[in-house]
Amino acid sequence: MNIKIIKTRKAYEIALKRLDSLMEEPDPIDALKFYMSQNGLTNKDLEDVIGNKGRVSDVLNRKRELSKAMIRAIAKKFSIPMEILMKEYPLVSRNHHGKKLIV
């Protein structure tokens, strides 16, 4: 880590913006992926909570929203706060040329 002394107002404002970005709550998918990485879980470990491997893949790749039932099951099994899991997040779809679009 490179620590620098803040000497100017501009440097102070830049540092505040950086802190604000670090303090934002993650979206539901990022939170779930972080939990998985911290606990050594794989997609297969989510199948009994979310559904078959295709559904798990669609959720983690932001092609399908988390349903209310999925949110309840994830919160119960992994103790991820429901407030985080219920947040809206962008989905990815593809146009007729196969190009990714964020919806």
Protein Blocks (a to p, Z undefined) as FASTA:
>chain_A
ZZdddfbfklmmmmmmmmmmmmpccdfklmmmmmmmmnopafklmmmmnocfklmmmmmn
opaccdfklmmmmmmmnopafklmmpccddddddfkopacdZZ
